[in-house]
Amino acid sequence: MARSCSAPRAALRVTALSTAWALRIVCLVLLLAPIVLVIYLSFGADSYTVIPPSAYSLRWYRNIAGQDAIVSGFLTSVEVAAIATPASVLIGAAAAYGVWRSPSRHARRWIPLFMAPVMLPLVVTGLALLSFYARIHFYGGFVNIVIAHVLITFPYSLRAVLAALDRYDRRLDEAAASVGVGEWSTVLHVTLPSIHAGVFAAALFTFVMSFDDFAATIFLITPDTTTLPIAIYQYMQFNLDPTVSAVSAVQIAVILIAVLIADRFIGLEKVVGLEV
């Protein structure tokens, strides 16, 4: 009787594992297929996007350098992200540390308030900021975009740093205090080095989110200040060639390099929080 019951269970276990792996493979294909397709189309030699291309060439990568709007948008996106990232990480880390160190058990009730900028659609956030800037007659262009990007990215910094702090051993702070180390020195020389992976994750997520934002930024651009996603959108309105695929392939390569650097010097397990 026991043997007759164990056989169906074993078959059910095999079926469940096979189904789980099949779903994983399907999800992986759905995630990777668009990326692979974009990279593949970027090497087409045709003057418009066709599948499959009739010939292959690097002409669209060379064409990127000749598109002033795209190059200018790329530089602007880098400048905005380079300013927004440290500001966002600083604000998010300070908020996370305050919540983590607070003796009140109700401190974490503030987290939903801090997360409010990402709970609303970014289109709503961008439109609200546009209305606010118009009311106070503040038409800074570049400055407006930087403020907006800090606002919509600092919740990611808060979450990443708070997750690292939750894994941090408070006894290290107590040991530092027991030998007379001040609170600020403890933060700078004990706590911060111990959670550096979380801080790096916050910076990485913030930079990518800022660099890639479209929904909020489109309401805040000016004729002289346009980010890369907006420049790509404007280019696609009048052109159907694979230049956009080439630009996207370059972006994918840059992100991949950043991930490899993170894995080399910190380890992806620590960055994503799978390892302390």
SEGU-236522 format. One record per residue (C-alpha): x, y, z; residue number from 1. Coordinates in steps of 0.1 Angstrom, whole numbers, plus 5000, padded with zeros to 4 digits. Layout:
X_Y_Z_num
X_Y_Z_NUM;
...
This chain:
X_Y_Z_num
5000_5000_5000_1;
5028_5024_5009_2;
5045_5017_4976_3;
5013_5023_4956_4;
5009_5057_4973_5;
5046_5068_4969_6;
5045_5063_4931_7;
5017_5089_4924_8;
5035_5113_4948_9;
5068_5109_4929_10;
5050_5114_4896_11;
5033_5145_4909_12;
5066_5159_4922_13;
5082_5153_4888_14;
5053_5170_4871_15;
5054_5200_4894_16;
5092_5204_4890_17;
5088_5201_4852_18;
5060_5227_4852_19;
5080_5251_4873_20;
5111_5248_4851_21;
5089_5253_4820_22;
5075_5285_4834_23;
5110_5297_4843_24;
5121_5291_4808_25;
5091_5308_4793_26;
5096_5339_4816_27;
5133_5340_4806_28;
5125_5339_4769_29;
5099_5366_4773_30;
5125_5388_4791_31;
5154_5382_4768_32;
5136_5380_4734_33;
5130_5417_4730_34;
5166_5425_4741_35;
5180_5400_4716_36;
5157_5413_4688_37;
5167_5449_4694_38;
5204_5440_4693_39;
5199_5419_4662_40;
5180_5446_4643_41;
5207_5472_4651_42;
5230_5454_4627_43;
5206_5456_4598_44;
5218_5475_4567_45;
5183_5484_4554_46;
5171_5519_4556_47;
5141_5508_4576_48;
5135_5480_4601_49;
5128_5446_4585_50;
5129_5411_4599_51;
5152_5396_4589_52;
5176_5423_4575_53;
5186_5418_4539_54;
5223_5426_4549_55;
5243_5435_4579_56;
5263_5466_4587_57;
5275_5489_4615_58;
5261_5520_4596_59;
5235_5528_4623_60;
5261_5528_4651_61;
5281_5553_4630_62;
5248_5573_4624_63;
5244_5578_4661_64;
5274_5602_4662_65;
5257_5623_4634_66;
5225_5628_4654_67;
5231_5659_4674_68;
5198_5656_4693_69;
5206_5620_4704_70;
5241_5629_4714_71;
5230_5660_4733_72;
5202_5640_4750_73;
5226_5613_4760_74;
5250_5639_4776_75;
5220_5656_4794_76;
5208_5622_4807_77;
5242_5614_4821_78;
5245_5649_4837_79;
5211_5647_4853_80;
5217_5611_4866_81;
5251_5620_4878_82;
5236_5648_4900_83;
5204_5631_4909_84;
5220_5599_4920_85;
5242_5611_4949_86;
5214_5635_4961_87;
5188_5607_4960_88;
5211_5582_4978_89;
5220_5608_5004_90;
5183_5616_5011_91;
5172_5580_5009_92;
5200_5568_5032_93;
5194_5595_5057_94;
5157_5586_5058_95;
5164_5549_5060_96;
5189_5554_5089_97;
5165_5576_5108_98;
5137_5550_5105_99;
5161_5522_5114_100;
5176_5539_5144_101;
5143_5553_5158_102;
5134_5538_5191_103;
5097_5542_5183_104;
5080_5511_5170_105;
5058_5533_5149_106;
5087_5548_5129_107;
5082_5524_5100_108;
5047_5539_5095_109;
5065_5567_5077_110;
5077_5544_5050_111;
5045_5545_5029_112;
5048_5583_5030_113;
5084_5582_5017_114;
5073_5557_4990_115;
5045_5580_4978_116;
5064_5593_4947_117;
5065_5558_4932_118;
5030_5548_4943_119;
5016_5574_4918_120;
5020_5569_4880_121;
5050_5589_4869_122;
5028_5607_4843_123;
5008_5621_4872_124;
5039_5631_4891_125;
5054_5648_4860_126;
5021_5667_4854_127;
5019_5678_4890_128;
5055_5690_4890_129;
5048_5710_4858_130;
5018_5726_4874_131;
5038_5734_4906_132;
5067_5749_4887_133;
5043_5770_4866_134;
5026_5783_4897_135;
5059_5795_4913_136;
5072_5807_4879_137;
5102_5784_4881_138;
5113_5775_4846_139;
5147_5760_4852_140;
5146_5732_4826_141;
5177_5712_4837_142;
5172_5720_4874_143;
5135_5711_4872_144;
5144_5677_4857_145;
5171_5670_4884_146;
5146_5679_4912_147;
5120_5656_4896_148;
5144_5627_4893_149;
5155_5630_4929_150;
5119_5630_4940_151;
5110_5598_4920_152;
5142_5579_4927_153;
5149_5584_4964_154;
5123_5559_4975_155;
5144_5532_4957_156;
5174_5544_4976_157;
5155_5543_5009_158;
5144_5507_5003_159;
5178_5495_4992_160;
5196_5510_5022_161;
5169_5500_5047_162;
5171_5464_5035_163;
5209_5465_5041_164;
5204_5481_5075_165;
5179_5454_5085_166;
5206_5428_5079_167;
5232_5448_5098_168;
5244_5436_5132_169;
5236_5463_5157_170;
5261_5448_5181_171;
5289_5463_5159_172;
5276_5498_5168_173;
5274_5488_5205_174;
5310_5475_5204_175;
5321_5508_5189_176;
5303_5528_5215_177;
5318_5507_5243_178;
5353_5518_5233_179;
5343_5555_5232_180;
5337_5560_5195_181;
5312_5588_5187_182;
5280_5583_5169_183;
5290_5600_5137_184;
5323_5582_5137_185;
5305_5549_5141_186;
5282_5557_5112_187;
5311_5567_5089_188;
5336_5540_5099_189;
5315_5511_5110_190;
5279_5512_5098_191;
5285_5527_5063_192;
5313_5503_5053_193;
5293_5474_5065_194;
5263_5483_5043_195;
5283_5495_5012_196;
5266_5469_4990_197;
5232_5483_4998_198;
5244_5519_4991_199;
5259_5507_4958_200;
5226_5490_4949_201;
5208_5522_4957_202;
5231_5542_4935_203;
5228_5517_4907_204;
5191_5516_4907_205;
5188_5554_4911_206;
5211_5560_4882_207;
5193_5536_4859_208;
5159_5550_4868_209;
5170_5585_4863_210;
5188_5578_4830_211;
5158_5559_4816_212;
5129_5580_4828_213;
5104_5592_4802_214;
5070_5596_4817_215;
5078_5623_4842_216;
5106_5640_4822_217;
5085_5646_4791_218;
5065_5673_4809_219;
5096_5692_4821_220;
5119_5694_4790_221;
5127_5726_4772_222;
5139_5732_4737_223;
5175_5734_4751_224;
5172_5705_4776_225;
5162_5671_4763_226;
5171_5637_4778_227;
5179_5606_4758_228;
5146_5588_4761_229;
5128_5620_4748_230;
5153_5624_4720_231;
5147_5588_4709_232;
5110_5594_4710_233;
5112_5625_4689_234;
5136_5608_4664_235;
5111_5579_4660_236;
5083_5603_4651_237;
5100_5611_4618_238;
5124_5582_4612_239;
5119_5544_4609_240;
5155_5533_4605_241;
5174_5511_4630_242;
5193_5540_4646_243;
5170_5537_4677_244;
5179_5500_4679_245;
5216_5509_4678_246;
5211_5534_4706_247;
5192_5508_4726_248;
5219_5483_4721_249;
5245_5507_4734_250;
5224_5514_4764_251;
5221_5476_4770_252;
5259_5473_4768_253;
5264_5501_4792_254;
5240_5486_4818_255;
5256_5451_4813_256;
5291_5466_4819_257;
5278_5482_4851_258;
5263_5449_4863_259;
5296_5431_4856_260;
5316_5458_4875_261;
5292_5454_4904_262;
5296_5416_4903_263;
5334_5419_4901_264;
5340_5443_4930_265;
5310_5437_4952_266;
5291_5406_4941_267;
5256_5405_4927_268;
5244_5384_4957_269;
5252_5413_4980_270;
5238_5440_4957_271;
5204_5423_4954_272;
5204_5413_4991_273;
5208_5376_4988_274;
5240_5376_5009_275;
5251_5398_5038_276;
